Amino acid sequence: MLDLYLKNGLSIKDDSPLEVAIRGHKIVAMGHKLEDIKAHQTINLQGKYISAGWIDDHVHCYEKLTLYYDDPDEDGYKSGVTTVIDAGSTGAENIDDFYDSNEDKITNVYAMINVGKTGILAQNELGNLDTIEEKALLDSVEKYQNFIVGIKVRESHSVVVNNGVEPLKRGKKFQKELGGSFPIMVHVGANPPDLKNVVSLMDNNDILTHVYNGKPNGIIDKEGNIHQFVWEAYKRGVTFDVGHGTDSFNFNTFDVANSAGLVPKSISTDIYSRNRINGPVYDMATTMEKFLMYGFSLSKVVSMVTEAPAKTFNLVTKGKLEEGYDADLTVFELKKNVANKLVDSNQNERIYDKKICPQLCVVMGKAYEIGE
């Protein structure tokens, strides 16, 4: 006897029929039409799309902070996202409490540990280099090997103050101590430090987030072209991640980047309570719609919130809709012929004629309906 049977769904690849059978926490069978299935729960999807569970690799969901905080389930399964990765809200001093606070959450929660031990208690958490302690960070990573999946370094002036790229240099040292392949996500924004000095330190184990912001210290030069040093980072394998956020995705910047072929590997939201409730982020589906608007296929967009983040953060049992993988799935409709107003981080508006509407999440084998 199976636990869950999803029937009459559609594949995101070619709109062909798709059904999925689940036992425990794992996908055990898939096909156009599964025969002789007996399950404790059967859900008729009535032609809705089934994909691997969406993964948001840049959220802020430690509820006890005051700047950037949220409930992981609000950012997660309630909006179609089965897995969230908190991007450095906590450091060695408070990641224990963050870990404990997720015990009763439905959404799968992971964390990048902030290179500074305080996490984001204040905007300038890396303004004092004394907050960066190697032993404390490495001990935390050792303690929470199944929870901490990376290091987060925020490299913008309000965060590092006068410390330039020194926090990133120290983060790279810690990365080497952890074996070299442990990922570091780097936030960029206002300078100093200059973007060129930040990306020069990054390699194919690193993630550059907020890539497509509209700030002066961005990827586009004064002539309107992509900086050469940005192309060099892209070609040597630095992962370019969206990290939309309140201030970090600009349509005009992405117009240039997309036309040049400088496209992201992963789509993330940088969501927290304020930009979830008031926008411009709202949720993962809204962020995904912006890339459909740019002509990315549905299959490509979904891969950028499933396979790509799973690979980047070594979530080896997630990110694919295949037998043997974790039973994390997102079921959604793609409504057409609608007037969907999309807004970037600088209040630029565009109208798109499709809308992604999540209907159901399956998290580790259990199904949850998503309210409107």
N, C-alpha and C positions, 0 to 999 in steps of 0.2 A: 504493500500500500504506500503510495506517494503522499506527500504532505500538501502539495499545491500544484495545480494544473491550470496554466493560462492558455486558453484556446481562442481561435479566431482572431489572432493578432496579425500584424503586418511587419515585414522586414524593412528597416530603414534603407537598405542597400538598393532594393529594386521593387519595393511594394508587393513582393510575393507573400503568400500566406506564411505565417510563422506561429508555431505553438511551442511552449516550453513546459517541461516537467521538473519539479523540484522535490528533493528529499533532504530533510534537515537543512543544513546551511549551503547546500551545493546544487548546482544545475546538473541534472542527470540525463536529460534527453531533450532534443530539439528536432523540429522538422516541420515541413509544410502542413502535415496532418498526422498527429500521433494517434495510434490505434490502441484500443483495449486499455485505456488509462483508467485507473481507479485511484482517486485521491481524496483526502479528507476535505479539501476545499477546491472547488472548480470555479474559475472566473471567466466568463465570456467577455472578451475584449471588444467584440463587435467592430472589428476593423481598425482598431487603434494601433499605433506603432509601439513596438517593443524594442528597447535598446538595453545595453549594459547600463548599470546604474551610474548616473552622472556623478562626477567627482569634482568638487570645487577646491582647487589647491591653493587658494588665497582667501581666507576669511579671518575675521576677528571675533571669536565667540567665547572668550573667558568672561563670564557674566559679572565678575566682581570688580572689573576695572571701571574707570570713569570716562576715559577718552574714547576708546574703541572697544565695544563689547556687544554681545548678543547671546541669545539662547541658541545652541547648536542645532536644535530641532527646527527653529524658525528659519535658519539658513539652510537646513538640510531637508529631511524627508517631506516636510510640509510644502516644499516648493519643487519637489522632484529630484532633489540631490540626495543620494544615498550615503555619500562619504564627504566629509569636510576635513581640510587640513588648516589648522589655525597657523597663521603666518607670524609667529614670533611675539604674540601678546604676552607670553610669560617667559621668564628666564629661570636660572637655577634656583632662585629664592622662592618662586611661587608656582613652579610647574607641578610640584607634588599636589597642591590643592586643585589645580586645573585638572589633573588626571583624576583625582577623587571625585570631582564635581560632575564628571561625565558618566559615572557609573550607571545612572538610570536613564540615560539618553537613548533614544531609538536609533538616531543617525550614528553611523560609524565616525568616530572622531580621532584624528591624529594631530600631531603638533610639530611645527618647527620650533626649536628652542632659540630664543633671542640670544645673540652673542653677549649681550649685557645681562647680568644676573637679575636685575630688577624687572625685566620685561618693560612693557610700555606703561609704567606708572605715571610717567610724565613724557611730554613730547620730545624732550632732549635727553633720552635715556643713555645716549652714547657721548654726551658732552663731557663726562668724567670717565677717563679711561680706567679708573680704579674699579668700575663696575664690570670690567671684562676679566674674568678669572678662569684660567684654563682648567684647573682641577675641578672646580664646581661644575663647569659645563660638561666635561668628560665623564664625571661621576653620574650626572643626571642621564646622559645618553646611555651609559652602561645600565643604569637602574631601570630605564624605561625603553628597552630595545624594541618592544612591540608597539610603542606609542610615539616616540620621537623619531621622525623620519627625515629631518634636515635641520639646518641652521639658518636663522634669518638675520640679515644685517641691513639696517636702514641707513642708506648713504645719501641723505639730503641735509642741507645746512641747518635746518631747525632741529635736527636730531643729533648730528655730530658736533655742531657749533664750530669750534676751531680745530677739530681733530682730523679733518680731511679724510683720507682713505685708510687711516691707521686701524679703525675697527675692522674693516674688510681684510686688511693684511693679517690681523690676528685671527680672524675667522678662517682664513685660508690655512693658517698654521694649525688650527684645531682640526680642520678637515684632513690635513695630512696625517695628523696623529690618529685619526679615525680610519685611516686606510686609503684616503684619497678620493674615493668614489662617493662619499657621503655628500649629498647635495647641499649647496648654499643658495638661498634665494636672496637677491639683492634688490632692495627698493631704491629707486632714484627719483630725484625731484629737483628742487631749487639748488643752485650752486652758491659758493663752493661746498663740496668738491665738484670739479667739472666732470661731466659724463665721460669724457675721454679717459680721465685718470681712473675712474671706477672700472670701466669695461676692460681696460688694459690688464687688470689683475684677474680677469675671469676666463674660465676654460669650459670644456665640455661637460664638466660636472656641476656647472653653475646655472642658475636661472635668473635672468634679468626680467624683473616685473615692472609694470607701469611703462612699458616701452613706448606706447603710442600716445603719450600725453602731449598737451599743447604748450608746454612751458619753454622758455628760452633755452634752458639747459637740456634740450631734447635731441632727437635723432636727426633733425633736419637743419641744414646750414642756412646761412643768410640768403643764398641763391635759390633755396627751395629744393635742394637735393639731399639725399641721405649722406651723412658724414661717412668718409672712407673708413674711419676707425670702427664705425657701427657695422659696416659690411664685413670687415675683418673679423669682428667678434662672431657675427652670424655664421660666417664660413668655417670658423674653427670649432663650431658646435655649441656655442652658448645657447641655451634654451631661451627663446623669446616668449614671454608670458604676458597676457593682456593686463591683468590686474586693474580692471576698469575703475572702480572706486569713485569717490566724490569728485576728485580733481585730476584723474589720470587717464582718460580716454577722450581723444579729440577726433571728430570726423575728418577734419581737414588734414591732420597729420596722417591718419590712416589712408586717406585718398592717395597721398603721395607714396606711402609705403606699399600699399596694395598694388598700385600701378607699377612700381619698381620690382615687385616680387618679394618684398621683405615682409613675409607673413608670419604670424605667430605659430608656435608649435602647440601651445595650450591656451585655452580660454578660461579665465578666472574672473571673479567678481570684485574682490576686495570688499566684500559686504560686511556690514555691521548694522546695529540697530537703526542709526539715523538714516543712512543712505538706502536701507531696505524699506523703511517706512516713507521717507520723503523723496526718494530718488536721488540721483538718476539711475541707480542700480536696480532697485526693486527685487530682482531675483536672477537666477541663472538663465531661465528661459528668455527673459528680456535681453540679456547680454548675448545669448546665442543668436537671437533674431537679427542683431546688427550685422552678424557675419553672413547669415543667409541673405540679407539685403545686399551685401557686397558680392553676391554670386557664388559663395561657397556652397557646395552640395550639402544636403541634409546629412548624408553619411559622413562627409568630411567634418562638419561642425560637431557632430556627435563624437567622432573619434578624438576631437580636440578637448573633450570634457570626459573622456573615458580612458582610452588606450594611452594617450599622451601623458596625462598626469600619473597614471598608474606606473608607466615605465620610468618616468622622471624620478619618482619617489619610491621605487622598488616595491610597489604593492603588487606582489607577484600573483596573488590569487584574485585580483580585481581588474576591472577595466575591459573585460571581454565577455561577450555573450557566447560562451562555449561550454560544452560539457566539462565538468571538473572544476570550473571556476565558482567563486562565491555567488550565492543566489542573491545578488544585488541587481535589481532591474528598475528601469523607469519606463512607464507606459504613458504615452501622450498623444494628443491630436495635433495636427497641423491645419489650423483653420485658414482658409483662403478667401480672397476678395473682401478683405477687411481694411479699414483705415486705421493702421496701427502707428501711432506717433512715437517715434524713438528719439530720445534726447541724450546728447553726450555730456561730458563733464563740464562743458563751457556753455551750456544752454543752447547749442545748435540743434535744430530739429530737422528730422526727415520722416517722411511717411512711407511705410512699407505695407504691402498688401497681404502679408501672412502673419500669423500669430501662433506661437507654440504654447499649448495648453496641457500641462502635466495633469494626469488623471489618477495615477496609482503609482506607489512605490513599493517595491519588495526589498526589504532590508534583511539580509542574512536569513532568507527563506520565509519571512513573515510579510503579509500584504497589508498596506495601509492606503486607504482612499485619501485623495487630496481634495480639500474643500476649495470652492471657488473664492 
